[in-house]
Amino acid sequence: MKIGIIGAGVVGRTIGKLAVRAGHEVMLSNSRGPKTLYSLPHATGCRVGTVEDAVAFGDIVVAAVPLSAYRALPAAQLAGKVVVDTNNYYPERDGQIAELDEHRTTTSEMVAAHLAASRVVKAFNAVIMNDLETDGRPVGDAARRVLPIAGDDAEGKAIVTQLLDELGFDTFDAGALAEGRRFERGTPAYCVPLGREALIRALAAA
Ligand SMILES: NC(=O)c1ccc[n+]([C@@H]2O[C@H](COP(=O)([O-])OP(=O)(O)OC[C@H]3O[C@@H](n4cnc5c(N)ncnc54)[C@H](OP(=O)(O)O)[C@@H]3O)[C@@H](O)[C@H]2O)c1
């Protein structure tokens, strides 16, 4: 499939590189334009373009920008698309966000409220990108990690499950997008290598 990625930092380029290795076509973008991504095609196998190019290119789009930039995601152009939200809330980077500090919402629900016509799936947020590169294992390997996903769109979750499978990871569907709170930063499941039973226990404990 074709994957457009908004954000070409640690997350964007790691997911992009691994997805290309798995046989997908990927376009990376950032806020400063493709000239600032000049060496990435060689390093990752991804194409580069503007944000608008990447959104138009992608059958699905990965949002890999800091949470502080989520309002810059082009909602009109993303309408109808599956958007994979990789965000986490780091106040020292993103500034204090009262709704999150007071647990009135979750990061992915904020993104989904902005992208009201998109099909947002929360994924990739609870794994360190270095681990995403090194921890992938074949199907059936006893050490295969299980990564949590959440979302309100079944087809979107199926697409992300397939992609993670190709990258060497099982998934556990934690339920609706709001259930993403169970694997946000600071929860027992956050960025910890877990198998299925341990992940289910960690999500339940959150
Ligand atoms: N690092 C990890 O291991 C990891 C793992 C899971 C989840 N996450 C989460 O994933 C998100 C991205 O993290 P990261 O580590 O990849 O951050 P990063 O290395 O700082 O990269 C951020 C990227 O977003 C781009 N960007 C910023 N504002 C933008 C805008 N308005 N429009 C388009 N692109 C924009 C930046 O490009 P410009 O410089 O051109 O603005 C940069 O390419 C964060 O919420 C992070 O917490 C990180």
The ligand as an ORCA input file, in Angstrom:
! r2SCAN-3c Opt
* xyz 0 1
  N      10.753      8.813     19.435
  C      10.084      7.719     19.778
  O      10.680      6.634     20.030
  C       8.581      7.749     19.829
  C       7.898      6.542     19.906
  C       6.503      6.540     19.867
  C       5.807      7.753     19.755
  N       6.499      8.930     19.713
  C       5.701     10.178     19.574
  O       5.574     10.422     18.167
  C       5.538     11.842     17.910
  C       6.710     12.221     16.990
  O       7.917     11.963     17.709
  P       9.377     12.030     17.038
  O      10.285     11.431     18.061
  O       9.366     11.480     15.668
  O       9.599     13.613     16.971
  P      10.752     14.396     16.187
  O      11.936     13.508     15.965
  O      10.937     15.693     16.886
  O      10.110     14.673     14.733
  C       8.987     15.476     14.580
  C       8.727     15.670     13.093
  O       7.491     16.373     12.958
  C       7.669     17.404     11.998
  N       6.720     18.484     12.241
  C       6.608     19.295     13.321
  N       5.612     20.167     13.150
  C       5.069     19.890     11.933
  C       4.026     20.454     11.177
  N       3.286     21.479     11.654
  N       3.749     19.946      9.941
  C       4.490     18.928      9.449
  N       5.505     18.344     10.125
  C       5.793     18.834     11.342
  C       9.102     17.849     12.174
  O       9.542     18.490     11.013
  P      10.091     20.014     11.036
  O      11.352     19.962     11.823
  O      10.271     20.367      9.596
  O       9.020     20.842     11.708
  C       9.791     16.505     12.381
  O      10.083     15.926     11.124
  C       5.618     12.502     19.290
  O       4.319     12.755     19.785
  C       6.313     11.440     20.134
  O       6.049     11.590     21.515
  C       7.858      8.957     19.745
*
